[in-house]
Amino acid sequence: MIRMFTLVFSQLVIGGLFFLPFIPIEKVREGFYRLCGFVFLLLMGLTVAVLGYGVGWKNESWLFLSLFLLLLAYNITLWGPFPQARRLLLPLSSIYGGIVLLCHAYFFYQPPQAGLWEAVFVPLSFLFSALSLGAVSMGLLLGHWYLFVTALPVSYLQRLTAALFFSLVGQGILVGCNLVYYAQIASTGEALSKFALLTSAFFYPLLVRLLIGLLCSLILAVMTWQTLKWQATQAATGILFIAVLTVLAGELVSRLLFLMTRIPV
């Protein structure tokens, strides 16, 4: 249970850090960056605290602590006269977050006796999860910001919506490939027990993942895109709020299924 939440929180932060540099600070002003920086710092701090308390101060906890300290330094630059350090630390945090994500997936969550398939698809699964979580959360935060900066171009929210859509499509393709792969190799041994567990004991959570986490989220992303064509940013933000719930629900269930079966879905 602890790892299920820490995985989702950390991936949301890393995904958000990826998209934040694409929103010019000159357009949204420093307040938006301070809001995002505080949210990311808070979530990463919760991740480190929960891991340290629940699992212990092992390599996994120290890995996220390093990202937390980098985020702390970046937040300090947002509240002081440090424009050069701010411009340096944001892309550095974004790149380092991606490195942390891939290292976390490869070194801590590879199944025993993992083959080439798992070595590739587990990090890819984590990557697309981070992108979808980051896009939908950043979209929600930015959507509310249109109330403060009315002249903000709608194109920024459209880009995040498009990123959400394609991230979900990528996730859907990965899930389909994994289900087909494990169905084909599920003839004997451990692969059979994993796939049988996924399709029997966890059949209904799997349906939640597919229908709510992926299908409903995709429909909401399309609805948001159509709404933004009419320049209705407030209505689009309302749809994105629902999308945050469906994406979060899907990702939490996905991490539960992964932790129980080691099949990335």
C-alpha positions in Angstrom: 0.0 0.0 0.0 2.8 2.4 0.9 4.7 1.8 -2.4 1.4 2.2 -4.4 1.0 5.8 -3.2 4.7 6.7 -3.3 5.0 5.5 -6.9 2.1 7.6 -8.0 3.2 10.7 -6.1 6.8 10.5 -7.3 5.7 10.0 -10.9 3.3 12.9 -10.8 6.1 15.2 -9.6 8.5 13.9 -12.2 5.9 14.2 -15.0 5.0 17.8 -13.8 8.7 18.7 -13.8 8.9 17.6 -17.4 6.1 19.8 -18.6 6.8 22.9 -16.5 9.7 24.3 -18.6 7.4 24.4 -21.7 5.2 27.0 -20.0 7.1 30.4 -20.2 7.4 32.1 -16.8 7.0 35.5 -18.6 3.5 34.5 -19.7 2.2 32.9 -16.4 4.3 35.0 -14.0 6.2 33.8 -11.1 3.2 32.9 -9.0 2.3 29.9 -11.2 5.9 28.5 -10.9 5.8 29.1 -7.1 2.5 27.2 -6.9 3.8 24.2 -9.0 7.1 24.2 -7.1 5.4 24.1 -3.8 3.1 21.3 -4.9 6.0 19.2 -6.3 8.1 19.8 -3.1 5.2 18.8 -0.9 4.4 15.6 -2.8 8.1 14.6 -3.0 8.5 15.4 0.7 5.5 13.1 1.5 7.1 10.4 -0.7 10.4 10.6 1.1 8.8 10.7 4.5 6.4 7.7 3.8 9.2 5.6 2.3 11.6 6.5 5.1 9.0 5.7 7.8 7.4 2.7 6.2 10.2 1.0 4.3 13.3 2.4 6.0 16.2 4.6 4.8 17.3 2.4 2.0 18.7 3.3 -1.4 15.2 4.0 -2.8 14.5 6.6 0.0 17.9 8.3 -0.6 17.2 8.4 -4.4 14.0 10.4 -3.8 15.6 12.5 -1.1 18.2 13.7 -3.6 15.4 14.9 -5.9 13.6 16.5 -2.9 16.7 18.5 -2.0 17.1 19.7 -5.6 13.4 20.8 -5.6 14.0 22.6 -2.3 16.9 24.5 -3.8 14.7 25.4 -6.9 11.9 26.6 -4.6 14.3 28.9 -2.8 15.3 30.5 -6.1 11.6 31.2 -6.8 11.3 33.4 -3.7 14.5 35.3 -4.0 16.6 37.3 -6.4 18.2 34.3 -8.1 17.1 34.4 -11.7 20.2 32.7 -13.1 20.1 29.9 -10.6 16.3 29.5 -11.3 16.9 29.2 -15.0 19.6 26.6 -14.3 17.8 24.5 -11.7 14.5 24.0 -13.6 15.9 22.1 -16.6 18.3 20.3 -14.2 15.5 19.2 -12.0 13.5 18.1 -15.0 16.4 16.0 -16.4 17.4 14.6 -13.0 13.7 13.7 -12.4 13.7 11.6 -15.6 17.0 9.9 -14.5 15.5 9.1 -11.1 12.3 7.7 -12.7 14.2 5.3 -15.0 16.7 4.3 -12.3 13.8 3.6 -9.9 12.0 1.4 -12.4 15.1 -0.5 -13.5 16.9 -1.1 -10.2 14.0 -1.4 -7.8 11.1 -2.8 -9.7 12.5 -5.4 -12.2 10.9 -8.8 -11.5 13.2 -11.7 -10.5 14.9 -13.2 -13.5 13.6 -10.4 -15.7 14.2 -10.7 -19.4 14.5 -8.1 -22.1 10.8 -7.6 -22.3 10.6 -6.6 -18.6 13.8 -4.5 -18.8 12.2 -2.4 -21.5 8.5 -2.3 -20.7 8.7 -1.7 -16.9 10.6 1.6 -17.4 8.4 2.5 -20.3 5.3 1.9 -18.2 6.7 4.2 -15.5 7.6 6.8 -18.1 4.1 7.0 -19.6 2.5 7.0 -16.2 4.6 10.0 -15.2 3.7 11.8 -18.4 0.0 11.3 -18.1 0.0 12.2 -14.4 2.2 15.3 -15.1 0.1 16.4 -18.1 -3.3 16.2 -16.3 -2.1 17.8 -13.0 -0.3 20.6 -14.8 -3.3 21.1 -17.0 -5.6 21.4 -14.0 -3.2 23.9 -12.3 -2.8 25.9 -15.5 -6.5 25.9 -16.2 -7.2 27.6 -12.8 -4.5 30.1 -13.6 -6.5 31.5 -16.5 -8.7 33.2 -13.9 -5.7 35.3 -12.8 -4.0 35.8 -16.2 -6.9 36.2 -18.6 -4.6 37.1 -21.5 -2.8 33.8 -21.3 -2.9 32.0 -24.6 -5.1 28.9 -24.8 -2.5 27.1 -26.8 -0.5 26.2 -23.6 -3.5 24.3 -22.1 -4.1 22.7 -25.5 -0.6 21.4 -25.6 -0.9 19.8 -22.2 -4.2 18.3 -23.2 -2.6 16.9 -26.3 0.2 15.5 -24.2 -2.3 13.9 -21.9 -4.1 12.3 -24.9 -1.0 10.8 -26.4 0.4 9.7 -23.1 -2.8 7.7 -22.5 -2.7 6.3 -26.0 0.9 5.2 -25.3 -0.2 3.6 -22.0 -3.0 1.8 -23.8 -0.6 0.4 -26.4 1.8 -0.7 -23.6 -1.0 -2.4 -21.6 -2.2 -4.2 -24.7 1.2 -5.4 -25.6 1.9 -6.6 -22.1 -1.4 -8.5 -21.8 -0.8 -10.2 -25.2 2.8 -11.1 -24.2 1.9 -12.6 -20.9 -1.1 -14.4 -22.3 1.2 -16.0 -24.9 3.9 -17.1 -22.4 1.5 -18.1 -19.7 1.7 -21.8 -20.3 3.7 -23.0 -17.3 5.5 -21.8 -14.2 5.6 -18.3 -12.8 4.2 -16.6 -15.9 1.1 -18.7 -15.7 0.5 -17.9 -12.1 1.0 -14.2 -12.7 -1.4 -14.0 -15.6 -3.9 -16.2 -13.8 -3.8 -14.0 -10.8 -4.3 -10.9 -12.9 -7.2 -12.3 -14.8 -9.0 -14.0 -11.9 -8.4 -12.5 -8.5 -7.7 -9.0 -9.9 -10.1 -9.1 -12.9 -12.3 -6.3 -11.6 -9.4 -4.0 -10.7 -8.1 -4.7 -14.2 -11.4 -3.5 -15.6 -11.2 -0.3 -13.5 -7.7 0.3 -14.9 -8.8 -0.2 -18.5 -12.3 1.4 -18.5 -11.8 4.3 -16.0 -8.0 4.8 -16.0 -7.6 4.7 -19.7 -10.9 4.8 -21.7 -12.7 7.4 -19.6 -9.5 9.5 -19.3 -9.1 9.4 -23.1 -12.7 10.5 -23.6 -12.2 13.4 -21.1 -9.0 14.5 -22.9 -10.9 14.6 -26.2 -13.7 16.6 -24.5 -11.2 19.0 -23.0 -9.6 19.5 -26.4 -13.0 20.2 -28.1 -14.0 22.6 -25.3 -10.7 24.6 -25.7 -11.5 25.1 -29.4 -14.3 27.3 -28.1 -11.9 29.2 -25.8 -13.9 28.0 -22.8 -11.0 27.5 -20.4 -13.2 27.4 -17.3 -15.3 24.5 -18.7 -12.1 22.8 -19.9 -10.7 23.1 -16.4 -13.8 21.5 -14.9 -13.4 18.5 -17.3 -9.7 18.3 -16.4 -10.7 18.1 -12.7 -12.7 14.9 -13.5 -9.8 13.7 -15.6 -7.4 14.1 -12.7 -9.7 11.8 -10.7 -9.9 9.1 -13.4 -6.2 9.2 -14.2 -5.3 9.0 -10.5 -7.7 6.1 -10.0 -6.3 4.3 -12.9 -2.7 4.8 -11.9 -3.3 3.7 -8.3 -5.0 0.5 -9.5 -2.2 0.1 -12.0 0.4 0.2 -9.3 -1.6 -2.2 -7.2 -1.8 -4.7 -10.0 1.9 -4.3 -10.8 3.0 -4.7 -7.2 0.8 -7.8 -6.8 1.5 -9.5 -10.2 4.7 -7.7 -11.5 2.8 -7.2 -14.8 2.9 -3.5 -15.9 -0.7 -2.6 -16.8 
